[in-house]
Amino acid sequence: MTDKEVSRDAQPQATVDDRPGLLHMVLLGLQHTLVMYAGVVVVPIVFGTSIGLSDADLANLVSIDLVLAGIGTLMQALGFWKFGIRMPLVVGAASSGIVPMVLVGQNQGMATVYGSLLVAGVIWILVAPYFSMLLKLFPAVVTGTVIALIGLTLIPVGIRLIAGSDPNAPDYGRLGHIALAALTMALMVLFRRLFKGILGQLSILAALVIGAIVGWSTGIGSLSGVGDGPLVGMMRPFHFGALQFHVPSILLFLVIVFVLMVEGAGQGLAVGEVVGKPVGPKEIARLLRVDGLMTAFSGIFNGFVYTTFGQNIGLIALTGVRSRFPVAVGGVILLVLGLVQPVGRVAAAIPPPVVGAAALVTFGALAVAGIQILARVDFGRPSNLMIVMLSLAIGLVPAYAPRFYHQLPTYAEMFFKSGVATGTLLALVLNVVFHELRKPARKSESPT
């Protein structure tokens, strides 16, 4: 045996295909589940509360969300045919999907929400292999603007969960609700400051649990309905009626889909760097197909817009365990949690001010993620400054003046009422005008 062989044997390189022992694999899978759990359940709770669904429907949304997240995670980790990157990545409901779901749900109904999700998911799958050709339309100046806009647009959703939706209501801005939300956010800050590593990553989940307990003990929210209904089960397909298809609504979802495709590609490249495995267009296409498939399934099973999460990439770097199999175990855990109905009913019973606090932090983080991308943009070029300031300003109009476009025809109002849609479209158009159309004359200039 040569010295080179001895050195290699002494320090074997961990790979994504390593199989830890069963107990070790289960414990690692549980860690992955805990790290992503808060991000998974916040979306159905925020959406269901914002749209005014019953506690029973809200609980069912949490359950189906966990089931679809589990299936998606299994597919990304293990792979199936041309679906799944076969790397340690998890799948969950995208917070950026809340905007079109709430908007379409309030104006066109839940059947149109799920008809739009089905179409958007199918288009997502079909476009995945050709995504590299679309990527040039989403440089950092566009992607950063859109992600920041999504976060800023969603922040009022969290505020309404805390204070109430009707400023004229007698209990609007109730001090007890504001105090509970403040306590929850203070706990998030405290836990994040005191704990490092995995415990620090669980700060939001821990604050949610404690905030909910405090709320229930003070009469804000109730666990009285948790014991009602079956122990195991799942919401039936087409629960909200036969699917409805509305072109402006579908376009709203496609805007979010293209942004999430950019994010998903970034997650795939990032995990490839962490685990030391090359990631190319073929692998990215396999990753994106899973996101599209879960979103298409959502149209049938009443789920959400799904995306590949990056929360657990830091956990991989922290533990040094590159194997994809513990993540697959995490997918099984999510699947089981989704089928156990009381889990969804407990999540649905979390007091709205506690959910609102988590929403504010989550959506604030989304806005910061966009700002971090924009930090890479050269604002010494007036064109980049113009793209960002106009897109953000126009995109935030509906958040400040919800009836601004009410005199437009209905189909046009539906589109423009989404600040994310108008802001994204404007950023794309301005990027083409300032950068793409000028490329032949200025080949050396980059629109970053």
Secondary structure, 3 states (H helix, E strand, C coil): CCHHHHHHHHCCCCCCCCCCCHHHHHHHHHHHHHHHHHHHHHHHHHHHHHHCCCHHHHHHHHHHHHHHHHHHHHHHHHCECCECCCCCCCEEECHHHHHHHHHHHHHHCHHHHHHHHHHHHHHHHHHHHHHHHHHHHCCHHHHHHHHHHHHHHHHHHHHHHHHCCCCCCCCCCCHHHHHHHHHHHHHHHHHHHHCCHHHHHCHHHHHHHHHHHHHHHCCCCCCCCCCCCCCECCCCCCCCCCCCCCHHHHHHHHHHHHHHHHHHHHHHHHHHHHHCCCCCHHHHHHHHHHHHHHHHHHHHHCCCCEEECCCCHHHHHHHCCCCCHHHHHHHHHHHHHHHEHHHHHHHHCCCHHHHHHHHHHHHHHHHHHHHHHHCCCCCCCHHHHHHHHHHHHHHCHHHHCCCCCCCCCHHHHHHHCCHHHHHHHHHHHHHHHHCHHHCCCCCCCCCC
